[in-house]
Amino acid sequence: MVRQEAKLNEGFKALVNGILDNEEANKRLVNAFVEVVNDRATITRLNIDDLKSRAVKDIKSEFVTKDFVRAEIADAKEELRSEISALRDELKAEISALRDELKAEINAVRGEISAVRDELKAEINAVRGEISALRDEMYKTKIELFKWVVGLQLTTTGLIIAAMKFL
């Protein structure tokens, strides 16, 4: 395989020649650039096949790295799924416990309401009994008053009749 020598363009040579004031040093600098460009400045020459094998090696290692990252991502996803599942189960247990507590509280409140209802019924029945007793007493008083009114009327009538006989 024949390698073609690279040549520096004149504009670049002029740029390099303008760096130093010494013409001999400028020529040496241009020759150094030519050596670098033509790959004679390195100990080992790189050819296309070497570059190709390095590129393939780098690409393969990149794929291995990507596969590793993908595996890590898959592991992380699975771990997240299991943690989410555990949290769901924990939440369900908490919700169930809260439901049980609420049911117990509701039943306790219902029991208190029932006790208060029973007390109110007893008090209402006692008041009804008192009202009934008052009604009976009012009825008796009404009859007594009626008797007194009738008695007064009879007495007044008797007095009027007696007074008329004396007159």
Secondary structure as the mmCIF struct_conf table of DSSP 4:
data_model
#
loop_
_struct_conf.conf_type_id
_struct_conf.id
_struct_conf.beg_label_comp_id
_struct_conf.beg_label_asym_id
_struct_conf.beg_label_seq_id
_struct_conf.end_label_comp_id
_struct_conf.end_label_asym_id
_struct_conf.end_label_seq_id
HELX_LH_PP_P HELX_LH_PP_P1 VAL A 2 ALA A 6
HELX_RH_AL_P HELX_RH_AL_P1 GLU A 10 ASN A 17
TURN_TY1_P TURN_TY1_P1 GLY A 18 ILE A 19
BEND BEND1 ASP A 21 ASP A 21
HELX_RH_AL_P HELX_RH_AL_P2 GLU A 23 VAL A 37
TURN_TY1_P TURN_TY1_P2 ASN A 38 ASP A 39
BEND BEND2 ALA A 41 THR A 44
HELX_RH_AL_P HELX_RH_AL_P3 ILE A 48 PHE A 166
#
